[in-house]
Amino acid sequence: MNLMYEKQIRVTEEHIDGNNHVNNVQYVHWVEEAAVEHWELLKHKTAYADDAWMLLDHHIQYKKQVYLNDIITVRTYPIPPEGAK
C-alpha cells in the first residue's frame, strides 16, 4: 500500500490574504483536504474501511511565500494505524 499521496494546487484569488500571499491557515486546509482524498483512495485496501483518518499532527514546511497563480505540491504520508486513539 502506498502511504504517500501528492496533490498539485494552483493558488487562486480565494487563497490570497491581505498581505497578497497565501495565509498559513489555508495550508492547514490543503493538508486536511489531501488527507481526506488520500484516505478515500486507500481505505478499501485496509481492515479499516469503515473508519476515518484524523489529522492528529501535521508538519508544514514553509520554503517561501506563495502568491497568486503559483503551483504548490501537498504530500501526505501518514504513519500506519496503531488502533483507536
MOPAC internal coordinates of N, CA, C and O (Angstrom, degrees):
PM7 1SCF
backbone

  N    0.0000 0     0.00 0     0.00 0    0    0    0
  C    1.4566 1     0.00 0     0.00 0    1    0    0
  C    1.5289 1   108.62 1     0.00 0    2    1    0
  O    1.2310 1   120.73 1   -48.56 1    3    2    1
  N    1.3186 1   116.22 1   131.44 1    3    2    1
  C    1.4588 1   121.11 1   179.77 1    5    3    2
  C    1.5216 1   109.75 1   -81.53 1    6    5    3
  O    1.2310 1   120.46 1   -64.57 1    7    6    5
  N    1.3210 1   116.73 1   115.43 1    7    6    5
  C    1.4519 1   119.79 1  -179.20 1    9    7    6
  C    1.5195 1   112.55 1   -96.47 1   10    9    7
  O    1.2310 1   120.17 1  -158.57 1   11   10    9
  N    1.3390 1   117.29 1    21.43 1   11   10    9
  C    1.4544 1   119.52 1   172.39 1   13   11   10
  C    1.5269 1   108.12 1  -123.96 1   14   13   11
  O    1.2310 1   121.27 1   -41.94 1   15   14   13
  N    1.3055 1   115.17 1   138.06 1   15   14   13
  C    1.4578 1   122.24 1   177.84 1   17   15   14
  C    1.5205 1   106.77 1  -130.90 1   18   17   15
  O    1.2310 1   120.96 1   -38.75 1   19   18   17
  N    1.3155 1   115.77 1   141.25 1   19   18   17
  C    1.4599 1   120.39 1  -177.83 1   21   19   18
  C    1.5169 1   109.45 1  -131.24 1   22   21   19
  O    1.2310 1   121.21 1   -41.67 1   23   22   21
  N    1.3166 1   115.29 1   138.33 1   23   22   21
  C    1.4608 1   121.36 1  -178.16 1   25   23   22
  C    1.5217 1   108.68 1  -138.47 1   26   25   23
  O    1.2310 1   120.75 1   -45.71 1   27   26   25
  N    1.3231 1   116.17 1   134.29 1   27   26   25
  C    1.4623 1   122.22 1   175.19 1   29   27   26
  C    1.5256 1   108.52 1   -96.23 1   30   29   27
  O    1.2310 1   120.38 1   -43.78 1   31   30   29
  N    1.3282 1   116.88 1   136.22 1   31   30   29
  C    1.4624 1   122.19 1   179.71 1   33   31   30
  C    1.5172 1   109.13 1  -131.30 1   34   33   31
  O    1.2310 1   121.26 1   -50.79 1   35   34   33
  N    1.3346 1   115.20 1   129.21 1   35   34   33
  C    1.4753 1   120.38 1   174.00 1   37   35   34
  C    1.5247 1   107.56 1   -92.78 1   38   37   35
  O    1.2310 1   120.89 1   -50.13 1   39   38   37
  N    1.3198 1   115.91 1   129.87 1   39   38   37
  C    1.4572 1   121.61 1  -179.03 1   41   39   38
  C    1.5286 1   109.09 1   -73.81 1   42   41   39
  O    1.2310 1   121.09 1   -51.92 1   43   42   41
  N    1.3396 1   115.52 1   128.08 1   43   42   41
  C    1.4581 1   121.67 1   179.14 1   45   43   42
  C    1.5303 1   109.48 1  -116.09 1   46   45   43
  O    1.2310 1   120.75 1    -4.52 1   47   46   45
  N    1.3085 1   116.17 1   175.48 1   47   46   45
  C    1.4776 1   122.04 1  -178.91 1   49   47   46
  C    1.5280 1   111.94 1   -53.16 1   50   49   47
  O    1.2310 1   120.02 1   141.52 1   51   50   49
  N    1.3320 1   117.57 1   -38.48 1   51   50   49
  C    1.4632 1   120.56 1  -176.64 1   53   51   50
  C    1.5297 1   113.11 1   -66.01 1   54   53   51
  O    1.2310 1   119.58 1   161.78 1   55   54   53
  N    1.3257 1   118.41 1   -18.22 1   55   54   53
  C    1.4594 1   122.70 1  -179.38 1   57   55   54
  C    1.5278 1   113.25 1   -89.03 1   58   57   55
  O    1.2310 1   120.45 1   168.73 1   59   58   57
  N    1.3402 1   116.74 1   -11.27 1   59   58   57
  C    1.4651 1   122.01 1  -172.46 1   61   59   58
  C    1.5279 1   110.55 1   -89.27 1   62   61   59
  O    1.2310 1   120.79 1   -42.70 1   63   62   61
  N    1.3280 1   116.10 1   137.30 1   63   62   61
  C    1.4693 1   120.76 1   179.43 1   65   63   62
  C    1.5292 1   110.78 1  -101.06 1   66   65   63
  O    1.2310 1   120.45 1     8.59 1   67   66   65
  N    1.3257 1   116.75 1  -171.41 1   67   66   65
  C    1.4579 1   122.55 1  -178.05 1   69   67   66
  C    1.5173 1   114.27 1   -65.16 1   70   69   67
  O    1.2310 1   120.11 1   165.13 1   71   70   69
  N    1.3344 1   117.39 1   -14.87 1   71   70   69
  C    1.4659 1   121.47 1   177.92 1   73   71   70
  C    1.5227 1   112.24 1   -94.85 1   74   73   71
  O    1.2310 1   120.56 1  -170.73 1   75   74   73
  N    1.3281 1   116.53 1     9.27 1   75   74   73
  C    1.4734 1   123.49 1   179.31 1   77   75   74
  C    1.5238 1   114.28 1    67.04 1   78   77   75
  O    1.2310 1   120.25 1  -155.31 1   79   78   77
  N    1.3199 1   117.13 1    24.69 1   79   78   77
  C    1.4622 1   120.11 1   173.18 1   81   79   78
  C    1.5150 1   108.72 1  -140.95 1   82   81   79
  O    1.2310 1   120.62 1    -5.36 1   83   82   81
  N    1.3376 1   116.42 1   174.64 1   83   82   81
  C    1.4612 1   120.83 1  -178.50 1   85   83   82
  C    1.5299 1   109.46 1   -71.03 1   86   85   83
  O    1.2310 1   121.44 1   -50.00 1   87   86   85
  N    1.3245 1   114.86 1   130.00 1   87   86   85
  C    1.4562 1   121.74 1   178.30 1   89   87   86
  C    1.5260 1   110.17 1   -73.91 1   90   89   87
  O    1.2310 1   120.06 1   -34.05 1   91   90   89
  N    1.3405 1   117.49 1   145.95 1   91   90   89
  C    1.4682 1   121.73 1  -178.56 1   93   91   90
  C    1.5218 1   113.07 1   -57.89 1   94   93   91
  O    1.2310 1   119.62 1   147.36 1   95   94   93
  N    1.3222 1   118.33 1   -32.64 1   95   94   93
  C    1.4662 1   121.01 1   179.39 1   97   95   94
  C    1.5227 1   110.32 1   -63.24 1   98   97   95
  O    1.2310 1   119.81 1   146.84 1   99   98   97
  N    1.3075 1   117.97 1   -33.16 1   99   98   97
  C    1.4666 1   121.41 1   179.39 1  101   99   98
  C    1.5243 1   111.15 1   -62.98 1  102  101   99
  O    1.2310 1   120.16 1   143.77 1  103  102  101
  N    1.3234 1   117.29 1   -36.23 1  103  102  101
  C    1.4654 1   119.83 1   178.79 1  105  103  102
  C    1.5277 1   111.07 1   -62.31 1  106  105  103
  O    1.2310 1   120.33 1   138.63 1  107  106  105
  N    1.3231 1   116.98 1   -41.37 1  107  106  105
  C    1.4719 1   120.63 1   177.84 1  109  107  106
  C    1.5227 1   109.44 1   -62.00 1  110  109  107
  O    1.2310 1   120.03 1   138.45 1  111  110  109
  N    1.3129 1   117.55 1   -41.55 1  111  110  109
  C    1.4677 1   121.02 1   176.97 1  113  111  110
  C    1.5296 1   110.69 1   -59.19 1  114  113  111
  O    1.2310 1   120.17 1   134.93 1  115  114  113
  N    1.3266 1   117.29 1   -45.07 1  115  114  113
  C    1.4618 1   120.52 1  -179.80 1  117  115  114
  C    1.5254 1   111.79 1   -63.89 1  118  117  115
  O    1.2310 1   120.23 1   140.93 1  119  118  117
  N    1.3220 1   117.16 1   -39.07 1  119  118  117
  C    1.4719 1   120.13 1   178.01 1  121  119  118
  C    1.5232 1   109.78 1   -63.22 1  122  121  119
  O    1.2310 1   120.34 1   134.62 1  123  122  121
  N    1.3177 1   116.96 1   -45.38 1  123  122  121
  C    1.4630 1   120.43 1   178.71 1  125  123  122
  C    1.5280 1   110.93 1   -61.85 1  126  125  123
  O    1.2310 1   120.25 1   136.30 1  127  126  125
  N    1.3125 1   117.13 1   -43.70 1  127  126  125
  C    1.4639 1   122.21 1   178.92 1  129  127  126
  C    1.5311 1   110.83 1   -60.52 1  130  129  127
  O    1.2310 1   120.36 1   135.05 1  131  130  129
  N    1.3151 1   116.91 1   -44.95 1  131  130  129
  C    1.4689 1   120.88 1   179.53 1  133  131  130
  C    1.5242 1   110.87 1   -65.48 1  134  133  131
  O    1.2310 1   119.97 1   141.31 1  135  134  133
  N    1.3324 1   117.66 1   -38.69 1  135  134  133
  C    1.4694 1   121.00 1   179.12 1  137  135  134
  C    1.5231 1   110.92 1   -62.89 1  138  137  135
  O    1.2310 1   120.22 1   138.38 1  139  138  137
  N    1.3178 1   117.18 1   -41.62 1  139  138  137
  C    1.4700 1   120.55 1   178.00 1  141  139  138
  C    1.5225 1   110.45 1   -63.53 1  142  141  139
  O    1.2310 1   120.04 1   134.04 1  143  142  141
  N    1.3178 1   117.52 1   -45.96 1  143  142  141
  C    1.4690 1   121.15 1   178.40 1  145  143  142
  C    1.5244 1   110.76 1   -60.69 1  146  145  143
  O    1.2310 1   120.58 1   137.59 1  147  146  145
  N    1.3170 1   116.50 1   -42.41 1  147  146  145
  C    1.4599 1   121.91 1   179.89 1  149  147  146
  C    1.5210 1   110.21 1   -60.99 1  150  149  147
  O    1.2310 1   120.27 1   132.42 1  151  150  149
  N    1.3263 1   117.10 1   -47.58 1  151  150  149
  C    1.4644 1   121.27 1  -179.94 1  153  151  150
  C    1.5188 1   111.11 1   -61.45 1  154  153  151
  O    1.2310 1   120.04 1   138.65 1  155  154  153
  N    1.3073 1   117.54 1   -41.35 1  155  154  153
  C    1.4660 1   120.90 1   179.68 1  157  155  154
  C    1.5333 1   111.06 1   -61.15 1  158  157  155
  O    1.2310 1   120.22 1   145.90 1  159  158  157
  N    1.3219 1   117.18 1   -34.10 1  159  158  157
  C    1.4667 1   120.47 1   178.00 1  161  159  158
  C    1.5299 1   112.86 1   -74.03 1  162  161  159
  O    1.2310 1   120.12 1   149.39 1  163  162  161
  N    1.3330 1   117.38 1   -30.61 1  163  162  161
  C    1.4632 1   121.47 1  -172.68 1  165  163  162
  C    1.5176 1   116.24 1  -101.08 1  166  165  163
  O    1.2310 1   119.41 1   154.78 1  167  166  165
  N    1.2975 1   118.73 1   -25.22 1  167  166  165
  C    1.4605 1   120.65 1  -166.56 1  169  167  166
  C    1.5196 1   113.91 1   -57.27 1  170  169  167
  O    1.2310 1   119.48 1   145.36 1  171  170  169
  N    1.3156 1   118.59 1   -34.64 1  171  170  169
  C    1.4620 1   120.46 1  -179.19 1  173  171  170
  C    1.5328 1   112.78 1   -68.30 1  174  173  171
  O    1.2310 1   120.04 1   166.98 1  175  174  173
  N    1.3302 1   117.54 1   -13.02 1  175  174  173
  C    1.4630 1   122.11 1   179.33 1  177  175  174
  C    1.5260 1   112.11 1   -95.03 1  178  177  175
  O    1.2310 1   120.36 1  -175.46 1  179  178  177
  N    1.3187 1   116.92 1     4.54 1  179  178  177
  C    1.4581 1   120.50 1  -175.43 1  181  179  178
  C    1.5220 1   111.17 1  -119.95 1  182  181  179
  O    1.2310 1   121.35 1    -9.37 1  183  182  181
  N    1.3235 1   115.02 1   170.63 1  183  182  181
  C    1.4616 1   121.09 1   173.66 1  185  183  182
  C    1.5237 1   110.41 1   -83.16 1  186  185  183
  O    1.2310 1   120.23 1  -174.55 1  187  186  185
  N    1.3259 1   117.16 1     5.45 1  187  186  185
  C    1.4632 1   122.27 1  -174.69 1  189  187  186
  C    1.5299 1   112.05 1  -116.40 1  190  189  187
  O    1.2310 1   119.96 1  -152.96 1  191  190  189
  N    1.3063 1   117.68 1    27.04 1  191  190  189
  C    1.4723 1   121.55 1  -173.00 1  193  191  190
  C    1.5278 1   113.57 1   -58.13 1  194  193  191
  O    1.2310 1   119.87 1   153.17 1  195  194  193
  N    1.3133 1   117.85 1   -26.83 1  195  194  193
  C    1.4682 1   120.39 1   179.81 1  197  195  194
  C    1.5218 1   112.78 1   -90.68 1  198  197  195
  O    1.2310 1   120.31 1   178.07 1  199  198  197
  N    1.3164 1   117.01 1    -1.93 1  199  198  197
  C    1.4593 1   121.88 1  -178.80 1  201  199  198
  C    1.5289 1   109.77 1   -95.92 1  202  201  199
  O    1.2310 1   121.01 1     0.43 1  203  202  201
  N    1.3158 1   115.68 1  -179.57 1  203  202  201
  C    1.4693 1   121.00 1   179.31 1  205  203  202
  C    1.5185 1   109.54 1  -133.96 1  206  205  203
  O    1.2310 1   121.11 1   -31.09 1  207  206  205
  N    1.3307 1   115.49 1   148.91 1  207  206  205
  C    1.4555 1   120.61 1   172.86 1  209  207  206
  C    1.5130 1   108.33 1   -81.96 1  210  209  207
  O    1.2310 1   120.88 1   -34.72 1  211  210  209
  N    1.3000 1   115.93 1   145.28 1  211  210  209
  C    1.4599 1   121.84 1   174.95 1  213  211  210
  C    1.5199 1   108.01 1  -122.35 1  214  213  211
  O    1.2310 1   121.03 1   -35.18 1  215  214  213
  N    1.2947 1   115.64 1   144.82 1  215  214  213
  C    1.4537 1   121.53 1   176.54 1  217  215  214
  C    1.5210 1   107.53 1   -83.87 1  218  217  215
  O    1.2310 1   120.64 1   -86.15 1  219  218  217
  N    1.3432 1   116.39 1    93.85 1  219  218  217
  C    1.4560 1   121.43 1  -178.84 1  221  219  218
  C    1.5179 1   111.82 1   -88.56 1  222  221  219
  O    1.2310 1   121.05 1   151.81 1  223  222  221
  N    1.3036 1   115.61 1   -28.19 1  223  222  221
  C    1.4555 1   120.85 1  -177.84 1  225  223  222
  C    1.5232 1   107.07 1  -154.77 1  226  225  223
  O    1.2310 1   120.42 1   -31.75 1  227  226  225
  N    1.2944 1   116.80 1   148.25 1  227  226  225
  C    1.4602 1   119.14 1   176.57 1  229  227  226
  C    1.5254 1   109.64 1  -148.60 1  230  229  227
  O    1.2310 1   122.46 1   -23.98 1  231  230  229
  N    1.3106 1   112.90 1   156.02 1  231  230  229
  C    1.4589 1   120.01 1   177.30 1  233  231  230
  C    1.5257 1   106.64 1  -132.39 1  234  233  231
  O    1.2310 1   120.74 1   -55.74 1  235  234  233
  N    1.3074 1   116.18 1   124.26 1  235  234  233
  C    1.4562 1   121.12 1   178.07 1  237  235  234
  C    1.5155 1   107.29 1  -117.55 1  238  237  235
  O    1.2310 1   121.16 1   -55.50 1  239  238  237
  N    1.3087 1   115.38 1   124.50 1  239  238  237
  C    1.4558 1   119.99 1  -179.96 1  241  239  238
  C    1.5252 1   108.40 1  -100.96 1  242  241  239
  O    1.2310 1   120.79 1   -70.83 1  243  242  241
  N    1.3215 1   116.10 1   109.17 1  243  242  241
  C    1.4556 1   121.66 1   179.50 1  245  243  242
  C    1.5308 1   108.27 1   -88.18 1  246  245  243
  O    1.2310 1   120.85 1   -68.82 1  247  246  245
  N    1.3155 1   115.98 1   111.18 1  247  246  245
  C    1.4616 1   119.77 1  -177.99 1  249  247  246
  C    1.5256 1   112.14 1   -95.44 1  250  249  247
  O    1.2310 1   120.56 1   151.24 1  251  250  249
  N    1.3301 1   116.53 1   -28.76 1  251  250  249
  C    1.4677 1   121.40 1   176.69 1  253  251  250
  C    1.5210 1   107.89 1  -168.40 1  254  253  251
  O    1.2310 1   120.56 1   -11.08 1  255  254  253
  N    1.3202 1   116.53 1   168.92 1  255  254  253
  C    1.4575 1   120.71 1   176.84 1  257  255  254
  C    1.5265 1   109.46 1   -65.81 1  258  257  255
  O    1.2310 1   120.92 1   -31.12 1  259  258  257
  N    1.3168 1   115.84 1   148.88 1  259  258  257
  C    1.4633 1   121.22 1   179.16 1  261  259  258
  C    1.5250 1   107.80 1  -119.51 1  262  261  259
  O    1.2310 1   121.17 1   -45.78 1  263  262  261
  N    1.3259 1   115.37 1   134.22 1  263  262  261
  C    1.4592 1   121.81 1  -173.20 1  265  263  262
  C    1.5268 1   111.59 1  -123.83 1  266  265  263
  O    1.2310 1   120.97 1    -6.21 1  267  266  265
  N    1.3205 1   115.75 1   173.79 1  267  266  265
  C    1.4526 1   123.68 1   179.99 1  269  267  266
  C    1.5303 1   111.20 1   -49.17 1  270  269  267
  O    1.2310 1   120.90 1   -47.34 1  271  270  269
  N    1.3185 1   115.89 1   132.66 1  271  270  269
  C    1.4762 1   125.97 1   178.31 1  273  271  270
  C    1.5212 1   114.27 1    74.23 1  274  273  271
  O    1.2310 1   119.52 1   177.80 1  275  274  273
  N    1.3278 1   118.53 1    -2.20 1  275  274  273
  C    1.4645 1   119.17 1   172.47 1  277  275  274
  C    1.5256 1   108.87 1   -67.01 1  278  277  275
  O    1.2310 1   120.65 1   -24.23 1  279  278  277
  N    1.3070 1   116.36 1   155.77 1  279  278  277
  C    1.4642 1   121.70 1   175.79 1  281  279  278
  C    1.5177 1   107.48 1  -114.43 1  282  281  279
  O    1.2310 1   121.04 1   -51.43 1  283  282  281
  N    1.3348 1   115.63 1   128.57 1  283  282  281
  C    1.4567 1   119.99 1   178.36 1  285  283  282
  C    1.5260 1   108.91 1  -115.34 1  286  285  283
  O    1.2310 1   121.00 1   -18.94 1  287  286  285
  N    1.3234 1   115.69 1   161.06 1  287  286  285
  C    1.4554 1   122.34 1   176.16 1  289  287  286
  C    1.5158 1   108.41 1  -115.06 1  290  289  287
  O    1.2310 1   120.99 1   -53.96 1  291  290  289
  N    1.3262 1   115.72 1   126.04 1  291  290  289
  C    1.4616 1   121.99 1   175.40 1  293  291  290
  C    1.5172 1   106.86 1  -108.73 1  294  293  291
  O    1.2310 1   120.70 1   -50.98 1  295  294  293
  N    1.3384 1   116.26 1   129.02 1  295  294  293
  C    1.4698 1   121.35 1   178.18 1  297  295  294
  C    1.5169 1   109.55 1  -122.50 1  298  297  295
  O    1.2310 1   121.15 1   -43.60 1  299  298  297
  N    1.3183 1   115.41 1   136.40 1  299  298  297
  C    1.4584 1   119.60 1   171.98 1  301  299  298
  C    1.5152 1   106.92 1  -117.29 1  302  301  299
  O    1.2310 1   121.01 1   -40.45 1  303  302  301
  N    1.3126 1   115.67 1   139.55 1  303  302  301
  C    1.4585 1   121.14 1   175.36 1  305  303  302
  C    1.5266 1   107.82 1  -149.97 1  306  305  303
  O    1.2310 1   121.32 1  -101.45 1  307  306  305
  N    1.3295 1   115.08 1    78.55 1  307  306  305
  C    1.4498 1   120.28 1  -177.40 1  309  307  306
  C    1.5119 1   112.41 1   -69.10 1  310  309  307
  O    1.2310 1   121.16 1   -22.07 1  311  310  309
  N    1.3238 1   115.39 1   157.93 1  311  310  309
  C    1.4618 1   119.75 1   174.46 1  313  311  310
  C    1.5211 1   107.88 1   -78.86 1  314  313  311
  O    1.2310 1   119.49 1   -25.57 1  315  314  313
  N    1.3190 1   118.57 1   154.43 1  315  314  313
  C    1.4707 1   120.58 1   178.37 1  317  315  314
  C    1.5231 1   110.95 1   -58.73 1  318  317  315
  O    1.2310 1   119.94 1   -31.28 1  319  318  317
  N    1.3378 1   117.73 1   148.72 1  319  318  317
  C    1.4637 1   120.03 1  -177.94 1  321  319  318
  C    1.5146 1   112.50 1   -63.56 1  322  321  319
  O    1.2310 1   121.89 1   -35.26 1  323  322  321
  N    1.3400 1   113.99 1   144.74 1  323  322  321
  C    1.4707 1   121.06 1   178.79 1  325  323  322
  C    1.5269 1   110.90 1  -112.79 1  326  325  323
  O    1.2310 1   120.20 1  -171.58 1  327  326  325
  N    1.2994 1   117.23 1     8.42 1  327  326  325
  C    1.4592 1   120.59 1  -176.23 1  329  327  326
  C    1.5151 1   110.17 1   106.64 1  330  329  327
  O    1.2310 1   121.45 1     7.84 1  331  330  329
  N    1.3080 1   114.83 1  -172.16 1  331  330  329
  C    1.4625 1   120.68 1  -176.36 1  333  331  330
  C    1.5203 1   110.78 1   -66.92 1  334  333  331
  O    1.2310 1   121.11 1   -37.16 1  335  334  333
  N    1.3171 1   115.48 1   142.84 1  335  334  333
  C    1.4743 1   121.51 1   176.30 1  337  335  334
  C    1.5088 1   107.80 1  -124.53 1  338  337  335
  O    1.2310 1   120.10 1   180.00 1  339  338  337

